Amino acid sequence: MPRHRRNKFVDTLNNAALRGLIGAAKLMPYRWRIPFFGWASAKIIAPVAGWRSRIRANLKLVAPDMPADEVRRILNGAPDNAGRSMIEMYSGEEFLERARALPLEGPGVKELEAAHAEGRPIIVATAHFGNYNAARAALLSKGYDIGSLYRAPSNPKFAPHYTKMLAAVGGTLFSRDRKGMVKMVRHLKSGKPLLILYDLHVTRGAELSFLGRPAMTSLAAADMALRHNALLVPFYGIRCENGLDFRVVIDTPVEHTTPEKMMQALNDGLERHLRNHAPQWSFMHRRWKLKTRNAG
């Protein structure tokens, strides 16, 4: 079978399987739906997608002496949180009503509110941790017109309904092409907040430290903050123990220094949160791709 036909078939099959699982979950009450999809993600999706082996490899790299019970907690917890986050987004208003009611907390709230009140450009930096869309929805409900870059999923069958789901949260989505980048800069310069995720591997950036290992880190958030005198503030939607609710935490804004120091401060801040909530970060990401003498 030709390669392009085989890939098209696989895309269709994967999309149908995921949509079927989402459809089955949405028949359940919200309080059952979220943990069910988390369980399905950890027990069904993770083994098939190769997430468990990737999580093990990442943990062996950054924490080779981690106790076995903690390894198991992250092996189950990281894909469980990813599954919960996905079905929460597909739950529409049921999720958004809960998220909009969330109060802002943390040492950076007053500076964030002051910058917003004076119309200063703001970059809210976050990570694939907890469910950042809960925090995004909470800020949107409080008058923060957040814009964010958007990359369509590689599966063209999955992309349309995924894009529709993201748009339902609100705010403005910018495509990752030249036109979208121009609109994004205009949005920021007009005094509207811009959301940037900073915790993925990039080929162009700086070799900084994350969890004690070198990790290529994008400098985009810091570069833009310096260029436009924007407040660079870390924020997170941290999942509560009941698995359904969140805390929207606004950390202290990052001081304007150099792009490398600013992004290292963001990496360090995320590390501090992982000490208490490690299973909420996406350890299945290929975050560390460097082959250096420090990488073990």
HUQUI-V850211 format. One record per residue. RES is the residue in one letter. SS is DSSP state (helix for helix, strand for strand, loop for the rest). OMEGA is omega in whole degrees, -180 to 180 (999 if undefined). D_FIRST is the distance of its C-alpha to the first C-alpha in whole Angstrom. Layout:
# HUQUI-V850211
[[RES	SS	OMEGA	D_FIRST] [RES	SS	OMEGA	D_FIRST]]
This chain:
# HUQUI-V850211
[[M	loop	180	0] [P	loop	-175	4] [R	helix	-176	6] [H	helix	178	9] [R	helix	179	7] [R	helix	180	6] [N	helix	179	10] [K	helix	178	11] [F	helix	180	10] [V	helix	177	12] [D	helix	-180	15] [T	helix	-180	16] [L	helix	-180	16] [N	helix	179	18] [N	helix	-180	20] [A	helix	-179	21] [A	helix	-179	22] [L	helix	179	24] [R	helix	177	26] [G	helix	179	26] [L	helix	178	28] [I	helix	179	30] [G	helix	179	31] [A	helix	-179	32] [A	helix	-177	34] [K	helix	174	36] [L	loop	-178	37] [M	loop	171	39] [P	loop	-175	43] [Y	helix	-175	42] [R	helix	175	44] [W	helix	-175	42] [R	helix	-175	38] [I	helix	178	39] [P	helix	178	39] [F	helix	-178	37] [F	helix	174	34] [G	helix	178	35] [W	helix	-179	35] [A	helix	179	31] [S	helix	-178	30] [A	helix	-172	32] [K	helix	-177	31] [I	helix	-175	28] [I	helix	-175	26] [A	helix	179	28] [P	helix	-179	26] [V	helix	-177	23] [A	helix	-179	23] [G	loop	-178	25] [W	helix	-175	28] [R	helix	179	30] [S	helix	179	29] [R	helix	178	30] [I	helix	179	33] [R	helix	-180	34] [A	helix	179	33] [N	helix	-180	35] [L	helix	177	38] [K	helix	180	39] [L	helix	-172	39] [V	helix	-178	41] [A	loop	-176	43] [P	loop	-179	43] [D	loop	-179	46] [M	loop	178	45] [P	loop	-175	46] [A	helix	-178	44] [D	helix	177	45] [E	helix	175	44] [V	helix	179	41] [R	helix	-180	40] [R	helix	180	41] [I	helix	178	39] [L	helix	178	36] [N	helix	-172	36] [G	helix	-177	38] [A	helix	176	36] [P	helix	176	33] [D	helix	180	35] [N	helix	178	37] [A	helix	179	34] [G	helix	177	33] [R	helix	-179	36] [S	helix	-180	36] [M	helix	-176	33] [I	helix	174	34] [E	helix	180	38] [M	helix	179	36] [Y	helix	178	34] [S	loop	173	38] [G	loop	-173	39] [E	helix	179	43] [E	helix	177	44] [F	helix	-174	42] [L	helix	178	44] [E	helix	178	47] [R	helix	-176	48] [A	helix	-178	47] [R	helix	-177	49] [A	loop	-175	52] [L	loop	176	51] [P	loop	175	54] [L	strand	178	54] [E	strand	178	55] [G	loop	-173	56] [P	loop	-177	58] [G	loop	-174	56] [V	helix	-176	57] [K	helix	179	60] [E	helix	177	59] [L	helix	-179	55] [E	helix	180	58] [A	helix	179	60] [A	helix	179	57] [H	helix	-179	56] [A	helix	-179	59] [E	loop	178	60] [G	loop	179	57] [R	loop	175	56] [P	loop	-178	52] [I	strand	170	51] [I	strand	177	47] [V	strand	-175	47] [A	strand	-178	44] [T	strand	-173	42] [A	loop	175	40] [H	loop	-169	37] [F	strand	-174	40] [G	strand	170	41] [N	loop	-177	40] [Y	helix	178	41] [N	helix	173	40] [A	helix	178	43] [A	helix	179	45] [R	helix	179	44] [A	helix	179	45] [A	helix	179	48] [L	helix	178	49] [L	helix	-179	48] [S	helix	-179	50] [K	loop	173	53] [G	loop	178	53] [Y	loop	-178	50] [D	loop	-173	48] [I	loop	171	45] [G	strand	180	42] [S	strand	175	39] [L	strand	-178	36] [Y	strand	174	33] [R	loop	-179	29] [A	loop	176	27] [P	loop	-178	24] [S	loop	178	21] [N	loop	-177	19] [P	helix	178	20] [K	helix	-177	20] [F	helix	-171	23] [A	helix	-175	25] [P	helix	-178	27] [H	helix	176	28] [Y	helix	178	29] [T	helix	178	30] [K	helix	179	33] [M	helix	179	34] [L	helix	-179	35] [A	helix	-178	37] [A	helix	179	38] [V	helix	-179	40] [G	loop	-176	42] [G	loop	-177	43] [T	strand	177	41] [L	strand	179	37] [F	strand	178	37] [S	strand	-178	34] [R	loop	174	33] [D	loop	-176	33] [R	helix	-180	36] [K	helix	180	38] [G	helix	-180	37] [M	helix	178	39] [V	helix	179	42] [K	helix	-180	42] [M	helix	180	42] [V	helix	177	45] [R	helix	179	47] [H	helix	-179	47] [L	helix	-177	48] [K	helix	178	51] [S	loop	178	52] [G	loop	179	53] [K	loop	-176	50] [P	loop	177	48] [L	strand	178	45] [L	strand	177	42] [I	strand	173	41] [L	strand	-171	39] [Y	loop	-169	39] [D	loop	178	38] [L	loop	176	34] [H	loop	175	34] [V	loop	178	34] [T	loop	177	33] [R	loop	-179	36] [G	loop	180	40] [A	strand	176	42] [E	strand	-180	42] [L	strand	-179	44] [S	strand	172	44] [F	strand	-176	43] [L	loop	173	44] [G	loop	-179	45] [R	strand	178	42] [P	strand	-178	41] [A	strand	177	39] [M	strand	-173	38] [T	strand	177	39] [S	loop	177	39] [L	loop	-171	43] [A	helix	-177	42] [A	helix	-180	44] [A	helix	179	47] [D	helix	-178	47] [M	helix	179	47] [A	helix	180	50] [L	helix	-176	52] [R	helix	-174	51] [H	loop	-179	52] [N	loop	-178	54] [A	loop	172	52] [L	strand	178	53] [L	strand	-172	50] [V	strand	177	50] [P	strand	176	48] [F	strand	-174	47] [Y	strand	169	46] [G	strand	-174	45] [I	strand	-177	46] [R	strand	178	45] [C	loop	-176	48] [E	loop	-180	48] [N	loop	176	48] [G	loop	-176	44] [L	loop	-175	45] [D	loop	-175	47] [F	strand	166	47] [R	strand	176	50] [V	strand	-174	49] [V	strand	177	51] [I	strand	-179	52] [D	loop	179	53] [T	loop	178	55] [P	loop	-178	54] [V	loop	179	53] [E	loop	177	56] [H	loop	177	55] [T	loop	173	55] [T	loop	179	52] [P	helix	-179	49] [E	helix	-180	48] [K	helix	-179	51] [M	helix	179	50] [M	helix	175	46] [Q	helix	177	47] [A	helix	177	50] [L	helix	177	47] [N	helix	-179	45] [D	helix	179	48] [G	helix	178	49] [L	helix	177	45] [E	helix	-179	46] [R	helix	179	49] [H	helix	-180	48] [L	helix	178	45] [R	helix	-180	48] [N	helix	-173	49] [H	helix	-175	45] [A	helix	-178	43] [P	helix	-180	40] [Q	helix	177	40] [W	strand	-176	39] [S	loop	179	35] [F	loop	177	35] [M	loop	177	31] [H	loop	175	31] [R	loop	-174	30] [R	loop	-176	34] [W	loop	-179	35] [K	loop	-177	33] [L	loop	174	36] [K	loop	-180	36] [T	loop	-180	40] [R	loop	179	43] [N	loop	-172	44] [A	loop	174	40] [G	loop	999	41]]
